[in-house]
Amino acid sequence: MKSFTKSITLFITISIFYISAFIPASTLNKLSQTGADSSKALKEKYHLGLSAHRGSSILAPENTLATFKKVLEMGVDYIEIDVRTTKDGQLAILHDGMLNRTTNGEGPMKNFTLAELRVLSAGKNYPEQYKEERIPTLQETTALVAQWNKTHNHQTNLYVDCKDVAPEPLVKELKASKLLKEAVFYGSDDFLLALKKVYPKAKLMPSLNKSSEIEDKVAKLNPYAFDVRWTILNEQLVADIHEHKIKVFSDVLGLLDIPANYKKAAAMGVDLIQTDHVRKVYKTLLENN
């Protein structure tokens, strides 16, 4: 039964890929415009933005250029990326510290040079057409987003999850691509403090796991936003955070990534939700209401 289900899933994914491969360029431009229109409508109706979690792993391998291209066409406000450092000091995009889950390599990423990583496929467990997908560098990712922003009215920014990276090279790369000013940085409080010393205007986003942490983190970090744990969110907490002129971001991932929670976030006044299902959010909040 598991084998049958896996075969069906593979067939559907491959079918979607081949259908999209033959869509004319004019139609693709219309699709990207539709994504931007949906994003604009979401803000006008709910003041709600969207972040694409590692791109869109339901459409293409997570944290790859292939998936980043797809969510750019959807008009998202942010693409969430996970930045790590290779053995030879290069910045690359990978969520896990280990290569095993998403690539055909094994072991800690930090033990490999960029050249060694580039021979690995980042399309593990995806259809054949993704076998040549590689772990992207931060430079490749910023170049993709910057080029998109040059040619489209809707601007997409980076939500940078600072997994294993020093502040200095991170700031340098984002500055070179002109994406530094609007990027949002998530990481430990200690890392965010270090980042602030390198770039005082950085838009910091610490986690908020308890409402009692607000005052201390405001005093210490002066954050742009809080990444608020979904389970503690309520309308009063959102209002309290907004009183400090701070935005409320929250993840609706995994079992939480459902229409009922999109509606709840919008009703509470959350500023941005992070999702694996961008189109489902649009459909729920714009088409079904």
C-alpha positions in Angstrom: 0.0 0.0 0.0 2.9 2.4 0.9 4.5 1.6 -2.4 1.3 2.3 -4.3 0.8 5.6 -2.5 4.3 6.6 -3.2 3.9 5.8 -6.9 0.7 7.8 -7.2 2.4 10.8 -5.5 5.3 10.6 -7.8 3.0 10.4 -10.9 1.1 13.5 -9.8 4.2 15.5 -9.1 5.8 14.5 -12.5 2.5 15.4 -14.3 2.4 18.8 -12.7 6.0 19.4 -13.7 5.5 18.5 -17.4 2.3 20.5 -17.7 4.1 23.6 -16.3 7.1 23.0 -18.6 4.9 23.7 -21.6 3.1 26.8 -20.3 3.9 29.8 -22.6 6.0 32.6 -21.2 3.0 35.0 -21.6 0.9 32.8 -19.4 3.7 32.5 -16.8 3.9 36.3 -16.7 0.2 36.4 -16.1 0.5 33.8 -13.3 3.2 35.9 -11.5 1.0 39.0 -11.9 -1.9 37.0 -10.4 0.4 36.1 -7.4 1.2 39.8 -6.9 -2.4 40.7 -7.1 -3.3 38.1 -4.5 -0.6 39.4 -2.2 -1.9 42.9 -2.6 -5.5 41.9 -1.9 -4.4 40.0 1.2 -2.8 43.1 2.6 -5.7 45.3 1.7 -8.3 43.0 3.2 -6.4 41.7 6.3 -3.0 43.6 6.5 -1.5 40.1 6.3 1.7 39.1 4.6 3.1 35.7 3.6 6.5 34.0 4.0 7.2 30.9 1.9 8.9 28.4 4.2 12.1 27.2 2.6 10.3 28.1 -0.7 7.6 25.5 -1.4 8.6 22.0 -0.7 5.3 20.7 -2.0 6.2 21.9 -5.5 10.0 21.5 -5.6 12.9 20.6 -3.3 13.1 22.9 -0.3 15.8 25.6 -0.2 16.7 25.3 -3.9 16.6 27.8 -6.7 13.8 25.8 -8.3 11.4 26.3 -5.4 12.4 29.9 -4.9 11.4 30.7 -8.5 8.0 29.1 -7.9 7.2 31.2 -4.9 8.5 34.4 -6.5 5.7 33.8 -9.1 3.2 33.5 -6.2 3.9 37.1 -5.0 5.1 36.2 -1.5 6.5 39.0 0.7 9.3 36.9 2.1 11.2 33.7 1.1 12.6 32.0 4.2 16.1 30.6 3.7 18.4 28.8 6.1 22.0 30.0 5.8 25.0 27.8 6.8 28.8 28.0 6.3 30.8 25.4 4.3 34.2 24.1 5.3 35.9 26.7 3.1 33.9 29.6 4.4 31.2 29.9 1.7 27.6 30.7 2.6 25.1 28.1 1.3 21.4 27.4 1.8 20.4 24.2 3.7 18.1 23.7 6.7 19.6 20.7 8.4 23.1 20.5 9.7 23.3 17.1 8.1 23.2 16.4 4.4 21.3 13.1 4.7 17.6 14.2 4.5 17.6 16.5 1.5 20.6 15.4 -0.6 22.3 12.2 -1.7 25.3 13.1 0.5 25.9 12.1 4.1 27.4 13.8 7.1 27.6 17.4 8.5 27.5 20.1 5.8 30.2 22.0 7.6 32.7 19.2 6.9 32.4 19.8 3.1 33.8 22.5 0.8 31.5 24.2 -1.6 33.0 22.3 -4.5 32.3 19.0 -2.8 28.7 20.0 -2.0 28.1 21.1 -5.6 28.3 17.5 -6.9 25.5 16.5 -4.7 21.8 16.4 -5.7 19.5 18.5 -3.6 16.5 16.7 -5.2 16.5 13.6 -3.0 13.0 12.0 -2.9 11.8 14.2 -5.7 11.1 13.2 -9.3 13.9 12.7 -11.8 13.8 16.3 -13.2 15.1 17.6 -10.0 18.2 15.3 -9.7 20.4 18.1 -11.1 19.2 20.6 -8.5 22.1 21.7 -6.3 22.5 23.3 -2.8 22.4 27.0 -3.8 24.8 29.5 -2.4 23.6 32.6 -0.7 25.0 34.7 -3.6 22.9 32.7 -6.1 19.8 33.1 -4.0 20.2 36.9 -3.6 21.0 37.3 -7.3 17.7 35.5 -8.2 15.6 37.6 -5.8 17.3 40.8 -6.7 16.8 40.2 -10.4 13.1 39.4 -9.9 12.6 42.6 -7.9 14.2 44.7 -10.7 11.6 43.4 -13.2 8.5 43.3 -11.1 6.5 45.8 -9.1 5.9 43.5 -6.2 9.0 43.2 -4.1 10.0 40.0 -2.3 12.4 40.1 0.6 14.5 37.5 2.5 13.6 36.0 5.8 17.0 34.8 6.9 17.2 32.0 9.4 20.8 32.3 10.6 21.6 28.6 11.2 25.4 28.6 11.2 26.9 31.8 9.9 28.9 34.8 11.1 27.3 38.2 10.9 30.1 39.9 8.8 29.9 37.7 5.6 26.1 37.6 5.9 25.8 41.3 5.9 28.4 41.7 3.2 26.5 39.4 0.8 23.1 40.9 1.4 24.5 44.4 1.1 26.1 43.6 -2.3 22.8 42.4 -3.6 20.9 45.4 -2.2 18.7 43.1 -0.1 20.1 44.0 3.3 17.9 46.9 4.2 14.6 44.9 3.9 15.8 41.5 5.0 14.5 40.1 8.3 16.9 38.1 10.5 15.8 35.2 12.7 18.3 33.6 15.1 19.3 33.2 18.8 19.3 36.4 20.9 23.1 36.2 21.1 23.5 36.0 17.4 21.0 38.9 16.8 23.0 41.0 19.2 26.2 40.3 17.4 24.5 41.0 14.1 23.3 44.3 15.4 26.8 45.4 16.2 27.8 44.7 12.6 24.7 46.3 11.1 22.8 48.4 13.6 19.8 48.9 11.3 19.2 45.2 10.9 15.6 44.1 11.1 15.8 41.6 14.0 13.2 39.0 14.7 13.8 37.0 17.9 11.5 34.1 18.9 8.8 34.8 21.5 7.8 31.7 23.4 6.2 33.4 26.4 4.4 36.7 26.7 6.5 37.5 29.8 9.6 37.8 27.5 8.4 40.8 25.6 9.8 43.6 27.8 13.2 42.0 28.2 13.6 41.3 24.5 12.4 44.8 23.5 15.0 46.4 25.8 17.8 44.1 24.7 17.2 43.9 20.9 14.7 46.5 19.8 13.3 44.0 17.3 11.5 44.7 14.1 9.2 41.7 14.7 8.7 38.8 17.0 8.4 35.2 15.7 5.6 34.3 18.1 5.0 30.7 19.0 1.6 29.8 17.5 0.3 28.2 20.7 0.5 31.4 22.7 -1.0 33.7 20.1 -4.2 35.5 20.9 -5.7 38.9 20.0 -4.5 40.6 23.2 -0.9 39.4 22.8 -0.9 40.7 19.2 -2.2 44.1 20.5 0.4 44.2 23.2 3.2 43.6 20.7 1.8 46.2 18.4 1.8 48.7 21.2 5.6 48.5 21.1 5.5 49.2 17.3 6.7 45.7 16.7 5.3 43.3 14.0 3.9 39.8 14.8 5.1 37.0 12.6 4.1 33.4 13.3 4.6 30.0 11.7 1.7 27.9 10.6 3.6 24.8 9.6 3.0 21.1 9.6 -0.3 20.2 11.3 -1.0 23.9 11.9 -0.9 24.7 8.2 -4.6 24.6 7.7 -7.4 27.0 6.6 -8.8 27.5 10.1 -5.5 28.9 11.3 -5.1 31.2 8.3 -8.5 32.7 9.3 -7.5 32.8 12.9 -4.3 34.7 12.1 -6.1 37.2 10.0 -8.8 37.8 12.7 -6.1 38.3 15.4 -4.3 40.9 13.4 -1.1 38.9 12.8 1.2 40.8 10.4 2.7 37.8 8.6 2.3 34.0 8.6 4.9 31.5 7.4 3.4 28.6 5.4 4.2 25.7 3.1 1.0 26.3 1.2 0.9 29.8 -0.2 -1.8 29.1 -2.8 -4.0 27.5 -0.1 -3.8 30.7 2.0 -4.8 32.8 -1.0 -7.7 30.5 -1.8 -8.9 30.4 1.8 -8.8 34.1 2.6 -9.6 35.6 -0.8 -11.7 33.1 -2.7 -13.7 31.5 0.1 -14.6 34.7 2.0 
